[in-house]
Amino acid sequence: MRTRRNRHTALASALASVLALFLALLTCAARADDALPDPSVPSAPSVPAVARAWPVGSHPLVLRGWEPPATRYARGHRGVDLATPVGAPVRAVAPGRVSFAGRVAGRGVVAVELTGTDLRTTYEPVTASVKKGDEVEAGGVVGTVELTGSHCGPTSCVHWGLLRGEVYLDPLELLPPWLLNRGPSRLLPVLGAS
């Protein structure tokens, strides 16, 4: 009786192991299918690194980064918040044409359509020094940081956004590597010099 029970236990254990292995393989296969891009859905074109300047300062502190929403109206952070003092100049990151300069929900907003792209940058809260239709160069001042109840806590900031049509993108992708460099310049020794 005992050997029969031992055989049943061993058989049940073996079946459980086979079942667990089968389920693991199915899960891996399902994950692999999820990871493959759907050829029927066009992928979003990449963001070209066309920026030639930061919107504020030379390398401002990013207080809050890009947090893409799961769906169009879901929670997220549709841009980056850059620490900067009230009254500081806000600059266009790349050449373009001002598509909006005015107030939205009590805050000053400037939007610039970037030349040669299908992209639009936004800056807020900004007291605009440009108007709709103005051409701006990279580094050209579009306004100054205005005093508002800051969503950045005790410090003031500029919210910098990037859109392609109605889709928000990470504006930091506009910056080429040389603008993202975080360290100070260093002089290196010249080999062979005495």
C-alpha positions as CSV (number, residue, x, y, z in Angstrom):
1,M,0.0,0.0,0.0
2,R,2.8,2.3,0.9
3,T,4.7,1.8,-2.4
4,R,1.5,2.5,-4.3
5,R,1.0,5.7,-2.4
6,N,4.7,6.6,-3.0
7,R,4.3,6.0,-6.7
8,H,1.2,8.2,-6.8
9,T,3.0,10.9,-4.9
10,A,6.0,10.7,-7.2
11,L,3.7,10.7,-10.3
12,A,1.7,13.7,-9.0
13,S,5.0,15.5,-8.2
14,A,6.3,14.8,-11.8
15,L,3.0,16.0,-13.3
16,A,3.1,19.2,-11.2
17,S,6.7,19.8,-12.4
18,V,5.8,19.3,-16.1
19,L,2.7,21.5,-15.7
20,A,4.8,24.3,-14.0
21,L,7.4,24.0,-16.9
22,F,4.6,24.2,-19.5
23,L,3.1,27.3,-17.8
24,A,6.5,28.9,-17.6
25,L,7.1,28.3,-21.3
26,L,3.6,29.7,-22.2
27,T,4.3,32.8,-20.1
28,C,7.7,33.4,-21.8
29,A,6.1,32.9,-25.2
30,A,3.4,35.4,-24.3
31,R,5.9,38.0,-23.1
32,A,8.0,37.5,-26.2
33,D,4.9,38.2,-28.4
34,D,4.2,41.3,-26.3
35,A,7.7,42.6,-26.8
36,L,7.6,42.3,-30.6
37,P,6.4,45.5,-32.3
38,D,3.0,45.3,-34.1
39,P,3.8,45.8,-37.8
40,S,0.3,47.3,-38.4
41,V,1.0,50.1,-35.9
42,P,3.4,52.7,-37.2
43,S,6.1,53.6,-34.7
44,A,6.5,57.2,-33.7
45,P,9.4,58.9,-35.4
46,S,12.3,59.7,-33.1
47,V,12.9,63.2,-31.8
48,P,15.7,64.9,-33.5
49,A,18.4,66.6,-31.3
50,V,17.8,70.0,-32.8
51,A,18.1,72.1,-29.6
52,R,21.0,74.5,-29.4
53,A,20.3,75.9,-25.9
54,W,18.5,75.1,-22.7
55,P,15.3,77.1,-22.2
56,V,16.8,78.6,-18.9
57,G,20.3,78.9,-17.7
58,S,23.2,76.9,-19.0
59,H,22.3,73.6,-17.4
60,P,19.4,74.0,-15.0
61,L,18.4,71.5,-12.3
62,V,15.6,69.2,-13.5
63,L,13.1,69.3,-10.6
64,R,10.7,66.9,-12.1
65,G,11.3,64.8,-15.2
66,W,9.2,63.4,-18.0
67,E,6.6,60.9,-16.8
68,P,4.5,59.8,-19.9
69,P,0.9,59.1,-19.2
70,A,-0.4,55.6,-19.9
71,T,-3.3,57.0,-22.0
72,R,-4.1,60.4,-23.4
73,Y,-6.0,61.7,-20.3
74,A,-4.2,59.6,-17.6
75,R,-1.9,61.0,-14.9
76,G,1.6,61.8,-15.8
77,H,4.0,64.7,-16.2
78,R,3.9,65.9,-19.8
79,G,7.3,67.8,-19.8
80,V,10.1,68.7,-17.4
81,D,10.3,71.3,-14.7
82,L,13.5,73.3,-14.7
83,A,14.6,75.3,-11.6
84,T,15.1,78.9,-12.3
85,P,14.5,82.2,-10.5
86,V,11.5,84.5,-11.2
87,G,12.3,87.1,-13.8
88,A,15.0,84.9,-15.5
89,P,15.0,85.0,-19.4
90,V,13.3,82.0,-21.1
91,R,14.9,81.1,-24.5
92,A,13.8,79.2,-27.5
93,V,15.8,75.9,-27.6
94,A,15.8,75.9,-31.4
95,P,14.8,78.2,-34.3
96,G,11.1,78.4,-35.1
97,R,7.9,80.4,-35.3
98,V,5.8,81.4,-32.3
99,S,2.5,79.7,-32.6
100,F,1.0,80.9,-29.3
101,A,1.9,83.6,-26.8
102,G,-0.7,84.3,-24.2
103,R,-2.5,83.1,-21.1
104,V,-3.9,79.7,-20.3
105,A,-5.7,79.1,-17.0
106,G,-4.1,82.3,-15.6
107,R,-0.5,81.4,-16.6
108,G,1.6,82.8,-19.4
109,V,2.4,80.3,-22.1
110,V,4.7,80.5,-25.1
111,A,4.6,77.8,-27.8
112,V,7.2,77.6,-30.7
113,E,6.9,75.4,-33.8
114,L,10.4,74.2,-34.5
115,T,11.7,74.9,-38.0
116,G,12.1,71.8,-40.3
117,T,10.2,69.5,-37.9
118,D,6.7,68.6,-36.9
119,L,7.4,69.5,-33.3
120,R,6.2,72.3,-31.0
121,T,7.8,73.3,-27.6
122,T,6.0,75.0,-24.8
123,Y,7.2,77.1,-21.9
124,E,5.2,78.2,-18.8
125,P,4.7,80.3,-16.7
126,V,6.2,82.9,-18.9
127,T,5.5,86.6,-19.5
128,A,5.9,86.6,-23.2
129,S,8.2,89.1,-25.0
130,V,7.1,87.7,-28.4
131,K,3.8,87.4,-30.2
132,K,2.2,84.8,-32.5
133,G,3.9,84.7,-35.8
134,D,7.3,86.0,-34.6
135,E,10.4,84.1,-35.9
136,V,12.8,83.1,-33.1
137,E,16.4,81.9,-33.3
138,A,17.9,79.3,-31.0
139,G,18.8,81.0,-27.7
140,G,16.5,83.9,-28.5
141,V,14.5,85.2,-25.5
142,V,10.8,84.5,-25.7
143,G,9.9,85.9,-22.3
144,T,10.7,85.9,-18.6
145,V,9.7,83.5,-15.8
146,E,6.6,84.9,-14.1
147,L,5.7,84.8,-10.4
148,T,2.8,82.3,-9.9
149,G,1.8,79.8,-7.3
150,S,4.5,77.3,-8.3
151,H,3.7,73.6,-8.6
152,C,7.5,73.1,-8.0
153,G,7.2,73.7,-4.3
154,P,9.3,76.4,-2.6
155,T,11.4,77.2,-5.7
156,S,10.2,78.7,-9.0
157,C,10.5,76.7,-12.2
158,V,9.7,76.7,-15.9
159,H,7.6,73.8,-17.3
160,W,9.1,72.9,-20.7
161,G,7.0,70.7,-22.9
162,L,7.3,69.1,-26.3
163,L,4.5,68.0,-28.6
164,R,4.1,66.2,-32.0
165,G,0.6,67.0,-33.0
166,E,-1.4,66.3,-29.8
167,V,1.1,63.7,-28.4
168,Y,3.5,64.8,-25.6
169,L,7.1,63.8,-25.8
170,D,10.2,64.1,-23.6
171,P,11.7,67.5,-24.3
172,L,15.1,66.4,-23.1
173,E,15.4,64.3,-26.2
174,L,15.8,67.6,-28.2
175,L,19.1,68.2,-26.5
176,P,22.2,66.9,-28.2
177,P,24.8,65.1,-26.0
178,W,27.1,68.1,-25.7
179,L,24.2,70.1,-24.0
180,L,23.4,67.2,-21.7
181,N,27.0,66.9,-20.5
182,R,26.8,67.3,-16.7
183,G,30.5,67.6,-15.8
184,P,32.7,70.6,-16.0
185,S,35.2,70.9,-18.8
186,R,38.6,69.3,-18.0
187,L,42.0,70.0,-19.5
188,L,43.8,66.8,-20.3
189,P,47.6,66.5,-20.5
190,V,49.2,66.6,-23.9
191,L,51.1,63.4,-24.5
192,G,54.8,63.9,-25.1
193,A,54.9,67.4,-23.6
194,S,57.4,68.0,-20.9
